[in-house]
Amino acid sequence: MQRLHFGLPNLKGHLGGYAKRFNLLEVRADPALPSLKYLARLKREAPATFHFSLVLSKVLADLPSGDPDAGAVAATRKAAEVLGARFILIRTPASAGPSARTRAKLARLTEQLAGAAAGIAWEPRGMWTDEELVEVAGTLDVTLVRDLAEQDAPPGPVVYTRVLALGRNSRIGSGVIERVTERLEGVEEAFIVIEGEGGAGVAKRLKQSLGQASADAALDAKFAAADDDEDDELEDDAEDDAEDGSDADAEDAEDDAAEDDDEDADDEDADDEDADDEEDEE
């Protein structure tokens, strides 16, 4: 059976509410890597079927001259391991074009990151030809990220793609839904990141379409209001989670103030530090 994972490029609200509608999340390393305690909490709170993709920092992904920064590589590897990342995602800039130098830099980087996550994904920009992209991805054993609304899926059983939702009140047309559905035929596992507003509604329509032999034209009418309704529910969950988190933080603060220096202090301090890390991350 085809395995489908839908998610957003950023966390909306708390993971509990988010995971009700999505099973994939991109975690970004810019402007700085999240703390290990925050990443460990995300991993701990995620359902067993949930996946994370750690988006590499520009310090590394921009492929600067010389060897990759050793400190940044080590920090990235540790973050991916704590998060239990399915992918480390390398988004190279347009300046990293199809040259021998770019290929050598990318090869060194992927070699140093290998094993920290279950896989490495590569999202290139620049004037690459389709043949060059497929050849480089195959040589480096990385998953090539493509927009399946515009391009065919690369060869292989796993696909990583993005779908663009253009606005809160706009809908992806049935043509895009059909193209994405057709291009995922025969793929064993797909990781689909939805950019823009209305992500929950788009994911719902794609899930429905991918569960059928072909796209159903009636989906447009059935899910016309899905973008607004689903995102409103997601925002409501985020507000509820935030209120619950605030109450919990207040209780933790009171407990910490009254706590003696005994063997339970480490556990209470860890809860307090997790709350601080969460506030910093937001």
N, C-alpha and C positions, 0 to 999 in steps of 0.2 A: 504494500500500500504506500502511496506517495506521502511523504512527510513534509508538511508545510509549516513554516515559522514566519509569523508576521510581527513587525515591531516598528518603533519610531527611532529617530536619531538622537532623541533626548528623553529623559524620564519626565513624565508629567505627574506631579503629586508624589505619592508614596508608592512603593513597589506593589503593595498589596492590592490597591485599586487598579493599578496599571495591568497587573498580571491577570485580571479578570477578562481582559479583552485582547491581550497580546502575549506572545511567548518568546519574544526576542527583543533585545535592547542593545543599542550601541552606547558604549561608555567612552567618553572623550578624554584624551590626555592633555588637552589644551584648555585653558592657559597653563594648567599644571595637572599632574597626575592626582587623582583622588587619593585620600589617605588609605592605607592598607586596612585600617579598622572599618572604614566606610565600605570598602569593597568586600570585606569579609561579611559585613552585615547584609549587603545585597545578596551575596551568595547564600547566606543562611536563610534569608527570607524568601528566596525564589523557589517556586515549585520544582519538582524533580525534572519536569519536561521543559523547563525554561532555559534559554540560551543567551549568553552575553557575547558581544563582539567589542573588543577593545580597540578604539581608533588610535593609531599611533600618533605621537606628537610630531609637530612640524620640524622640530629639531632633528628628528631622524628621517621623517618621510620626505623632506625636501632634498634629501640626498646631497648634503654638503660635501665639499671636497675633503679628501682624506678619509681615514677610517671612521665608522660610526662612533659617536661619543660613547665611551665604555660605561660611564655612569648612567646615562640615559637608557642604554640597552639593559643594564642590570636592573634598573628600577622598573622598566617595562616588563621584563621577564617575571619579576616578582609579583607585580600587579596582576598580570595575566594568570599566574598560577593561583594566587589567592582568590581571584574572581572565578576561577574555573572556566576561563574563556573558551568558547568554541572557536573563535577566530581572533587573530590580531590583524587588523585592517590597515594596510599601507595605502594612503591616498597621495600618490606622487603628483607634483605640480606640472603645469604646461611646459615649464622650462626643462623638465626631465624628458627630453625627446628621445627618439629611437636611435641612440648612438651607442657605440661600443662602450663608451665611458659610463653611460647610464646603466647599461646592462651589468657591467662589472660592479658598480656601486650597489645596485639592487641585489645582486647575487651575494655580496658580502653581508648586506643587511639581513636578508632572509636566512642566511646561514647562521648568523648570530642569534636570531630570534627563534629558530627552529626548536620545537619541543616545548616551548613555554605555553602554547595553546594547542588545541587539537588540530588546528590548521591555520594557514596564513592566506589572507585574501588581498588582492591587489586591484586598486581602482585607479587606473592611469588617466592622465590628461595629456594633451599634446598631440602632435601629428603622427600618431602611430597608424600603420595599416592594420587591417584585421588579421592578416597572416602573421605580421610581426608580433602582435599581442598574443595570439594563440601559441606561437612558437616559444616566446619568452616564458609565458605562464606554464607551459608544459615542461620546459627545461628546468625551471625553478620549483616545480611541483607546488604551485600556488593556485588558488581559485580566482579566476578573472571576474571582476565585478562589471556588469553591464546593465544598461537600461533596456529591459525587454520590451518596453513600449516602442523603442526605436531600432533595436538590433536583435538578431537571433541569439539564442543562448549559446555560449561556448560549449565545446565538446566536453563530455564528462557527466557523471551521475549527480553532481552537486552544483547548484546554481545559487549565486548571490546577486541580487538585483535591487534596484530602487524604482519606485513609482512616485511620480510627482502629482500631489494634489494642489491645485492652483489657488484655492481659497476656501474659506469657511462655507460660503454659499454656492460654491461651484462643485460640479460633479465630473468625475472622469467618465468620458463617453463610453458607450458600449463597444466602440471600435477598439479602444485601448484595452478594455477588459478582454475582448476576444483575442487580440494579438498576444497579450501576456499569457492567457490561458493556452493558446495554441503552442507558444514557444516553451511552455513548461511540460508539454506532453513527453512522456518517456523519462523525465527527470525523477530520480529517486528521492531527492531531498532539495527543498528550496528555502532560501532565507530571503525574505522580502521586506525591505525597509521602505516605509512610506514617508515621503518628505512633504512638509506643508500642513495646512489645517485640514480637518475632515478625515484624519487618518483612520479613525475607528470605522467610519462608514465605508471607506474604500476597502479596508481589510475585510469587512463583512461581505461586500459584493464580490470580491475576488475569491473568498472562501466558498461562497455559493457557486460561483462560476466554475471553479476548479473541481468542485464535487460533481459536475455534470459532464456529459460527453462533449458538449459544446456550449458556448455562452447562450443564455436565454435572454431574448430581447425584453421579456417582462421584468427583468431585474431592474431596469431603469426606473420603472414606475414604482416597483415594490420598495426600492431603497432610495427614493428621491429625497426623503428627508433624513436619511441615515447619517449624513455628515454632521448635521446639527445635533440630532438627538443623541447619537453615540458620544460625541465630544462633550455635550452638556452633562451626560451621565458621568463621564470620566472626570470632568472638572468638579462635579458634586462629590465624587468619591475622594478626590484630592483634598477638598475642603474638610470633609469628615475626618480623613486621615490626619490632616494637619491639626485639627482640634483635639483629636485623641492624643496625638504626639505632644501637644502643648500641655495637656493634663498630666501625661506621664512624666514629662520633664519637670513639672512643678513638684510632683510627688517624689521624684528622684532627688531633687534639690533638698527637700525637707529631710529625706532619709539620710542624705550625705551630711547635713548639718548636725544631725543627732547621733551620727555613727561613731562608735569607739574604734580605736586602732586594734582591731582583732582580725581573725583570719578571714572574715567576710568582707573586709574593706576592699580587696582587689576586685571582687565581683561588682560591688556598687560603683567603684570608680570607673570600671570598664563601661557600665551603662551610661554614666555621666559623660565620659569621653565620646561614646558613640553618638550621643545627642548633640554634642558640640560639633563633631565632625559632620553630622547631617546638616546643621545650621550653616556651617562654613561652605558645604557643597552647594546648598541652595543659594 
